[in-house]
Amino acid sequence: MAETDKQANDAFSKRPSQSEEAGADVAGAESGDAERSRRFAQVALPHLDAAYNLARWLSGNPGDAEDIVQEAFMRALRFFDTFRGENARPWLLAIVRRTWYTEWERRTNAREVAPFDDALDQMSVFEPICETLADPQTLLLQGEHARLVREALASLPVEFREVLILRELEDMSYRDIAVIADLPVGTVMSRLARGRRKLAALLAPLVGDMRAGAETIAKEGPDGLQ
């Protein structure tokens, strides 16, 4: 009997206490959180520049863009377990976009903001545009006119601006843009086409100046003489 009691006491003494078990649980949770954070950093950080670029064009303000990206990355980390697939870029940029729209709605809740109507927008005054205008993307890449092109792009309605940025600057597919903007692929393509025409219309004076300058140079010849 005494031997049995001794064995029972030895077995009990070898069992971890509640505090030890709690400590092990905490350590395990911390280890799991660290691994989760590490995986999130590997998946998300390569797209940090794209996230900031989108936030910058949506908000029009570098300070706001930084706040948007910080909040979006915190949300993304919080819901990282819901991410499925290999390409995190559309998933992350969709969170950036939603974060911006949440803030935009908060700022404009004191005003009546009409929802964007794709069908109504087709009657825009920018639609009649000369087919010979230069491609907006080509102009965007020309350093001497970059500021004017950026200003023209920034003046577009956000519904056109966001798809142009994602397509022309981030080189994303129609399908990925549809995921980010929560739109049908057909609507994405339609907005891109109209956005390009609107941008070209805004850039028409710039294109005219470029052509006039080129014609003047051609007439003067290589030595600047007519």
MARMARSE-766053 format. One record per residue (C-alpha): x, y, z; residue in one letter; residue number from 1. Coordinates in nm, 2 decimals, decimal comma. Each point is the difference from the previous one (the first is absolute). Layout:
// residues N
@xx = X; yy = Y; zz = Z; code = A; pos = NUM
...
END
This chain:
// residues 226
@xx = 0,00; yy = 0,00; zz = 0,00; code = M; pos = 1
@xx = 0,28; yy = 0,23; zz = 0,09; code = A; pos = 2
@xx = 0,18; yy = -0,08; zz = -0,32; code = E; pos = 3
@xx = -0,32; yy = 0,08; zz = -0,20; code = T; pos = 4
@xx = -0,04; yy = 0,33; zz = 0,18; code = D; pos = 5
@xx = 0,36; yy = 0,09; zz = -0,08; code = K; pos = 6
@xx = -0,04; yy = -0,08; zz = -0,37; code = Q; pos = 7
@xx = -0,32; yy = 0,21; zz = -0,01; code = A; pos = 8
@xx = 0,18; yy = 0,29; zz = 0,17; code = N; pos = 9
@xx = 0,30; yy = -0,03; zz = -0,24; code = D; pos = 10
@xx = -0,23; yy = 0,01; zz = -0,30; code = A; pos = 11
@xx = -0,19; yy = 0,30; zz = 0,13; code = F; pos = 12
@xx = 0,32; yy = 0,18; zz = 0,07; code = S; pos = 13
@xx = 0,12; yy = -0,05; zz = -0,36; code = K; pos = 14
@xx = -0,32; yy = 0,16; zz = -0,14; code = R; pos = 15
@xx = 0,04; yy = 0,36; zz = -0,11; code = P; pos = 16
@xx = -0,17; yy = 0,26; zz = 0,22; code = S; pos = 17
@xx = -0,28; yy = 0,22; zz = -0,13; code = Q; pos = 18
@xx = 0,24; yy = 0,29; zz = -0,03; code = S; pos = 19
@xx = 0,24; yy = -0,21; zz = -0,19; code = E; pos = 20
@xx = -0,27; yy = -0,11; zz = -0,24; code = E; pos = 21
@xx = -0,12; yy = 0,36; zz = -0,04; code = A; pos = 22
@xx = 0,36; yy = 0,11; zz = -0,07; code = G; pos = 23
@xx = 0,04; yy = -0,27; zz = -0,26; code = A; pos = 24
@xx = -0,33; yy = 0,10; zz = -0,17; code = D; pos = 25
@xx = 0,12; yy = 0,37; zz = -0,01; code = V; pos = 26
@xx = 0,34; yy = -0,10; zz = -0,14; code = A; pos = 27
@xx = -0,17; yy = -0,21; zz = -0,26; code = G; pos = 28
@xx = -0,24; yy = 0,28; zz = -0,09; code = A; pos = 29
@xx = 0,29; yy = 0,25; zz = -0,02; code = E; pos = 30
@xx = 0,19; yy = -0,24; zz = -0,22; code = S; pos = 31
@xx = -0,30; yy = -0,04; zz = -0,23; code = G; pos = 32
@xx = -0,06; yy = 0,37; zz = -0,01; code = D; pos = 33
@xx = 0,37; yy = 0,05; zz = -0,09; code = A; pos = 34
@xx = -0,02; yy = -0,25; zz = -0,28; code = E; pos = 35
@xx = -0,33; yy = 0,15; zz = -0,13; code = R; pos = 36
@xx = 0,16; yy = 0,35; zz = 0,00; code = S; pos = 37
@xx = 0,30; yy = -0,13; zz = -0,18; code = R; pos = 38
@xx = -0,21; yy = -0,16; zz = -0,27; code = R; pos = 39
@xx = -0,21; yy = 0,31; zz = -0,03; code = F; pos = 40
@xx = 0,32; yy = 0,21; zz = -0,05; code = A; pos = 41
@xx = 0,12; yy = -0,23; zz = -0,27; code = Q; pos = 42
@xx = -0,33; yy = 0,02; zz = -0,18; code = V; pos = 43
@xx = -0,09; yy = 0,36; zz = 0,04; code = A; pos = 44
@xx = 0,31; yy = 0,21; zz = 0,02; code = L; pos = 45
@xx = 0,10; yy = -0,06; zz = -0,37; code = P; pos = 46
@xx = -0,32; yy = 0,19; zz = -0,09; code = H; pos = 47
@xx = 0,05; yy = 0,30; zz = 0,24; code = L; pos = 48
@xx = 0,10; yy = 0,23; zz = -0,28; code = D; pos = 49
@xx = -0,30; yy = -0,09; zz = -0,21; code = A; pos = 50
@xx = -0,23; yy = 0,05; zz = 0,31; code = A; pos = 51
@xx = 0,15; yy = 0,35; zz = 0,06; code = Y; pos = 52
@xx = -0,03; yy = 0,09; zz = -0,37; code = N; pos = 53
@xx = -0,37; yy = -0,09; zz = -0,01; code = L; pos = 54
@xx = -0,07; yy = 0,18; zz = 0,33; code = A; pos = 55
@xx = 0,19; yy = 0,30; zz = -0,12; code = R; pos = 56
@xx = -0,20; yy = 0,03; zz = -0,32; code = W; pos = 57
@xx = -0,33; yy = -0,07; zz = 0,18; code = L; pos = 58
@xx = 0,06; yy = 0,25; zz = 0,28; code = S; pos = 59
@xx = 0,20; yy = 0,26; zz = -0,18; code = G; pos = 60
@xx = 0,21; yy = 0,06; zz = 0,31; code = N; pos = 61
@xx = 0,32; yy = -0,17; zz = 0,11; code = P; pos = 62
@xx = -0,08; yy = 0,02; zz = 0,37; code = G; pos = 63
@xx = -0,35; yy = -0,15; zz = -0,05; code = D; pos = 64
@xx = 0,15; yy = -0,27; zz = -0,22; code = A; pos = 65
@xx = 0,24; yy = -0,10; zz = 0,28; code = E; pos = 66
@xx = -0,28; yy = -0,02; zz = 0,25; code = D; pos = 67
@xx = -0,22; yy = -0,20; zz = -0,24; code = I; pos = 68
@xx = 0,28; yy = -0,25; zz = -0,07; code = V; pos = 69
@xx = 0,08; yy = -0,04; zz = 0,37; code = Q; pos = 70
@xx = -0,37; yy = -0,06; zz = 0,08; code = E; pos = 71
@xx = -0,04; yy = -0,24; zz = -0,30; code = A; pos = 72
@xx = 0,30; yy = -0,21; zz = 0,10; code = F; pos = 73
@xx = -0,13; yy = -0,03; zz = 0,36; code = M; pos = 74
@xx = -0,33; yy = -0,12; zz = -0,14; code = R; pos = 75
@xx = 0,18; yy = -0,24; zz = -0,24; code = A; pos = 76
@xx = 0,20; yy = -0,15; zz = 0,29; code = L; pos = 77
@xx = -0,32; yy = -0,03; zz = 0,21; code = R; pos = 78
@xx = -0,17; yy = -0,19; zz = -0,28; code = F; pos = 79
@xx = 0,30; yy = -0,18; zz = -0,14; code = F; pos = 80
@xx = -0,15; yy = -0,34; zz = 0,08; code = D; pos = 81
@xx = -0,27; yy = 0,07; zz = -0,26; code = T; pos = 82
@xx = 0,25; yy = 0,05; zz = -0,28; code = F; pos = 83
@xx = 0,00; yy = -0,28; zz = -0,25; code = R; pos = 84
@xx = 0,21; yy = -0,05; zz = -0,31; code = G; pos = 85
@xx = 0,35; yy = 0,10; zz = -0,10; code = E; pos = 86
@xx = -0,04; yy = 0,35; zz = -0,13; code = N; pos = 87
@xx = -0,05; yy = 0,24; zz = 0,29; code = A; pos = 88
@xx = 0,02; yy = 0,32; zz = -0,20; code = R; pos = 89
@xx = -0,37; yy = 0,02; zz = -0,10; code = P; pos = 90
@xx = -0,11; yy = -0,10; zz = 0,34; code = W; pos = 91
@xx = 0,22; yy = 0,26; zz = 0,17; code = L; pos = 92
@xx = -0,09; yy = 0,28; zz = -0,24; code = L; pos = 93
@xx = -0,37; yy = -0,07; zz = 0,04; code = A; pos = 94
@xx = 0,05; yy = 0,06; zz = 0,38; code = I; pos = 95
@xx = 0,19; yy = 0,32; zz = -0,08; code = V; pos = 96
@xx = -0,29; yy = 0,11; zz = -0,22; code = R; pos = 97
@xx = -0,27; yy = -0,09; zz = 0,26; code = R; pos = 98
@xx = 0,20; yy = 0,18; zz = 0,27; code = T; pos = 99
@xx = 0,01; yy = 0,32; zz = -0,21; code = W; pos = 100
@xx = -0,37; yy = -0,02; zz = -0,09; code = Y; pos = 101
@xx = -0,09; yy = -0,05; zz = 0,37; code = T; pos = 102
@xx = 0,20; yy = 0,32; zz = 0,09; code = E; pos = 103
@xx = -0,14; yy = 0,19; zz = -0,30; code = W; pos = 104
@xx = -0,36; yy = -0,09; zz = 0,10; code = E; pos = 105
@xx = 0,08; yy = 0,11; zz = 0,36; code = R; pos = 106
@xx = 0,12; yy = 0,34; zz = -0,13; code = R; pos = 107
@xx = -0,29; yy = 0,05; zz = -0,23; code = T; pos = 108
@xx = -0,28; yy = -0,13; zz = 0,22; code = N; pos = 109
@xx = -0,11; yy = 0,36; zz = 0,06; code = A; pos = 110
@xx = -0,07; yy = 0,04; zz = -0,37; code = R; pos = 111
@xx = -0,23; yy = -0,18; zz = -0,24; code = E; pos = 112
@xx = 0,23; yy = -0,19; zz = -0,24; code = V; pos = 113
@xx = -0,17; yy = -0,14; zz = -0,31; code = A; pos = 114
@xx = 0,11; yy = -0,36; zz = -0,09; code = P; pos = 115
@xx = 0,20; yy = -0,03; zz = -0,32; code = F; pos = 116
@xx = -0,21; yy = -0,09; zz = -0,30; code = D; pos = 117
@xx = 0,19; yy = -0,17; zz = -0,29; code = D; pos = 118
@xx = -0,29; yy = 0,04; zz = -0,24; code = A; pos = 119
@xx = -0,05; yy = 0,36; zz = 0,07; code = L; pos = 120
@xx = 0,37; yy = 0,08; zz = -0,02; code = D; pos = 121
@xx = 0,00; yy = -0,12; zz = -0,37; code = Q; pos = 122
@xx = -0,15; yy = 0,34; zz = -0,08; code = M; pos = 123
@xx = 0,31; yy = 0,18; zz = 0,13; code = S; pos = 124
@xx = 0,12; yy = 0,31; zz = -0,20; code = V; pos = 125
@xx = 0,34; yy = -0,17; zz = -0,02; code = F; pos = 126
@xx = -0,13; yy = -0,28; zz = -0,22; code = E; pos = 127
@xx = 0,04; yy = 0,16; zz = -0,34; code = P; pos = 128
@xx = 0,38; yy = -0,02; zz = -0,03; code = I; pos = 129
@xx = 0,23; yy = 0,00; zz = -0,30; code = C; pos = 130
@xx = 0,14; yy = -0,35; zz = -0,07; code = E; pos = 131
@xx = 0,34; yy = 0,14; zz = -0,09; code = T; pos = 132
@xx = 0,08; yy = 0,11; zz = 0,35; code = L; pos = 133
@xx = 0,31; yy = -0,15; zz = 0,16; code = A; pos = 134
@xx = -0,04; yy = -0,30; zz = 0,23; code = D; pos = 135
@xx = -0,02; yy = 0,13; zz = 0,36; code = P; pos = 136
@xx = 0,23; yy = -0,27; zz = 0,13; code = Q; pos = 137
@xx = 0,27; yy = 0,12; zz = -0,25; code = T; pos = 138
@xx = -0,04; yy = 0,35; zz = 0,12; code = L; pos = 139
@xx = 0,02; yy = -0,11; zz = 0,36; code = L; pos = 140
@xx = 0,34; yy = -0,15; zz = -0,06; code = L; pos = 141
@xx = 0,14; yy = 0,32; zz = -0,15; code = Q; pos = 142
@xx = 0,18; yy = 0,18; zz = 0,28; code = G; pos = 143
@xx = -0,04; yy = 0,35; zz = -0,13; code = E; pos = 144
@xx = -0,38; yy = -0,03; zz = 0,00; code = H; pos = 145
@xx = -0,04; yy = -0,23; zz = 0,31; code = A; pos = 146
@xx = -0,13; yy = 0,27; zz = 0,23; code = R; pos = 147
@xx = -0,27; yy = 0,11; zz = -0,24; code = L; pos = 148
@xx = -0,10; yy = -0,35; zz = -0,07; code = V; pos = 149
@xx = -0,02; yy = -0,08; zz = 0,38; code = R; pos = 150
@xx = -0,21; yy = 0,30; zz = 0,05; code = E; pos = 151
@xx = -0,24; yy = -0,10; zz = -0,28; code = A; pos = 152
@xx = -0,02; yy = -0,35; zz = 0,14; code = L; pos = 153
@xx = -0,06; yy = 0,13; zz = 0,35; code = A; pos = 154
@xx = -0,29; yy = 0,21; zz = -0,12; code = S; pos = 155
@xx = -0,19; yy = -0,30; zz = -0,14; code = L; pos = 156
@xx = -0,29; yy = -0,15; zz = 0,21; code = P; pos = 157
@xx = 0,13; yy = -0,26; zz = 0,23; code = V; pos = 158
@xx = -0,19; yy = -0,28; zz = -0,17; code = E; pos = 159
@xx = 0,21; yy = 0,06; zz = -0,31; code = F; pos = 160
@xx = 0,32; yy = 0,10; zz = 0,17; code = R; pos = 161
@xx = 0,02; yy = -0,33; zz = 0,20; code = E; pos = 162
@xx = -0,03; yy = -0,23; zz = -0,29; code = V; pos = 163
@xx = 0,24; yy = 0,20; zz = -0,21; code = L; pos = 164
@xx = 0,26; yy = -0,01; zz = 0,28; code = I; pos = 165
@xx = -0,04; yy = -0,37; zz = 0,05; code = L; pos = 166
@xx = 0,02; yy = -0,07; zz = -0,37; code = R; pos = 167
@xx = 0,25; yy = 0,25; zz = -0,14; code = E; pos = 168
@xx = 0,23; yy = 0,04; zz = 0,29; code = L; pos = 169
@xx = -0,03; yy = -0,32; zz = 0,19; code = E; pos = 170
@xx = -0,04; yy = -0,21; zz = -0,31; code = D; pos = 171
@xx = -0,28; yy = -0,22; zz = 0,15; code = M; pos = 172
@xx = -0,23; yy = -0,23; zz = -0,19; code = S; pos = 173
@xx = -0,37; yy = 0,08; zz = -0,06; code = Y; pos = 174
@xx = -0,09; yy = -0,28; zz = 0,23; code = R; pos = 175
@xx = 0,22; yy = 0,12; zz = 0,29; code = D; pos = 176
@xx = -0,13; yy = 0,35; zz = -0,04; code = I; pos = 177
@xx = -0,36; yy = -0,14; zz = 0,01; code = A; pos = 178
@xx = 0,09; yy = -0,17; zz = 0,33; code = V; pos = 179
@xx = 0,15; yy = 0,32; zz = 0,15; code = I; pos = 180
@xx = -0,28; yy = 0,23; zz = -0,11; code = A; pos = 181
@xx = -0,27; yy = -0,25; zz = 0,06; code = D; pos = 182
@xx = -0,14; yy = 0,04; zz = -0,36; code = L; pos = 183
@xx = -0,08; yy = -0,23; zz = -0,29; code = P; pos = 184
@xx = 0,28; yy = -0,03; zz = -0,24; code = V; pos = 185
@xx = -0,21; yy = 0,16; zz = -0,27; code = G; pos = 186
@xx = -0,05; yy = 0,31; zz = 0,21; code = T; pos = 187
@xx = 0,37; yy = 0,02; zz = 0,06; code = V; pos = 188
@xx = 0,07; yy = -0,01; zz = -0,37; code = M; pos = 189
@xx = -0,27; yy = 0,26; zz = -0,07; code = S; pos = 190
@xx = 0,13; yy = 0,24; zz = 0,27; code = R; pos = 191
@xx = 0,36; yy = -0,04; zz = -0,13; code = L; pos = 192
@xx = -0,11; yy = 0,09; zz = -0,35; code = A; pos = 193
@xx = -0,19; yy = 0,30; zz = 0,11; code = R; pos = 194
@xx = 0,27; yy = 0,10; zz = 0,25; code = G; pos = 195
@xx = 0,26; yy = 0,00; zz = -0,27; code = R; pos = 196
@xx = -0,22; yy = 0,22; zz = -0,23; code = R; pos = 197
@xx = -0,06; yy = 0,24; zz = 0,28; code = K; pos = 198
@xx = 0,36; yy = 0,02; zz = 0,08; code = L; pos = 199
@xx = 0,09; yy = 0,05; zz = -0,36; code = A; pos = 200
@xx = -0,25; yy = 0,28; zz = -0,02; code = A; pos = 201
@xx = 0,15; yy = 0,18; zz = 0,30; code = L; pos = 202
@xx = 0,34; yy = -0,05; zz = -0,16; code = L; pos = 203
@xx = -0,10; yy = 0,14; zz = -0,35; code = A; pos = 204
@xx = 0,16; yy = 0,34; zz = 0,06; code = P; pos = 205
@xx = 0,32; yy = -0,17; zz = 0,11; code = L; pos = 206
@xx = 0,00; yy = -0,22; zz = -0,31; code = V; pos = 207
@xx = -0,06; yy = 0,31; zz = -0,22; code = G; pos = 208
@xx = 0,30; yy = 0,18; zz = 0,15; code = D; pos = 209
@xx = 0,21; yy = -0,30; zz = -0,05; code = M; pos = 210
@xx = -0,10; yy = -0,02; zz = -0,37; code = R; pos = 211
@xx = 0,06; yy = 0,37; zz = -0,05; code = A; pos = 212
@xx = 0,34; yy = -0,03; zz = 0,15; code = G; pos = 213
@xx = 0,09; yy = -0,29; zz = -0,21; code = A; pos = 214
@xx = -0,12; yy = 0,18; zz = -0,32; code = E; pos = 215
@xx = 0,21; yy = 0,30; zz = 0,09; code = T; pos = 216
@xx = 0,31; yy = -0,21; zz = 0,05; code = I; pos = 217
@xx = -0,06; yy = -0,18; zz = -0,33; code = A; pos = 218
@xx = -0,03; yy = 0,33; zz = -0,18; code = K; pos = 219
@xx = 0,30; yy = 0,15; zz = 0,15; code = E; pos = 220
@xx = 0,22; yy = -0,30; zz = -0,07; code = G; pos = 221
@xx = 0,28; yy = -0,15; zz = 0,20; code = P; pos = 222
@xx = 0,19; yy = 0,33; zz = 0,02; code = D; pos = 223
@xx = -0,30; yy = 0,20; zz = 0,12; code = G; pos = 224
@xx = -0,02; yy = 0,18; zz = -0,34; code = L; pos = 225
@xx = -0,30; yy = 0,01; zz = -0,23; code = Q; pos = 226
END
